Amino acid sequence: METADLSYLEYRTWPIEGCQKTIHTLEWTHFAAVSFELDDSISAWARHPGVCVANVIILCIISIREGFLPDYLQRLLREIRDISDLLDDEERAWYKDDLRTLEILM
């Protein structure tokens, strides 16, 4: 990935953990949790493009599974770039699996 410290696998777990936390701890709806996680992660995107891609993909998967897909996520999904070239073999496998899951759900 683009940093030695963080990997796609870590990037993809942050929005999942964040959504679970806000849903269970604060008793927010899935819709509110997805919106909050996206807003909370935007500041890191300039430094780590993988955060953007992973968050958008995972938040889209969460949203679709919960029965909604907001316009703002659809727009971001259309605008993200392929990051395969930034990933090692294991991360690339997870990334491609996430993309397949998203494609099936859509």
Summary of the structure (lengths in Angstrom):
residues: 106
radius of gyration: 13.1
end to end distance: 26.8
largest distance: 38.6
contacts: 310
relative contact order: 0.18
helix: 75%
strand: 0%
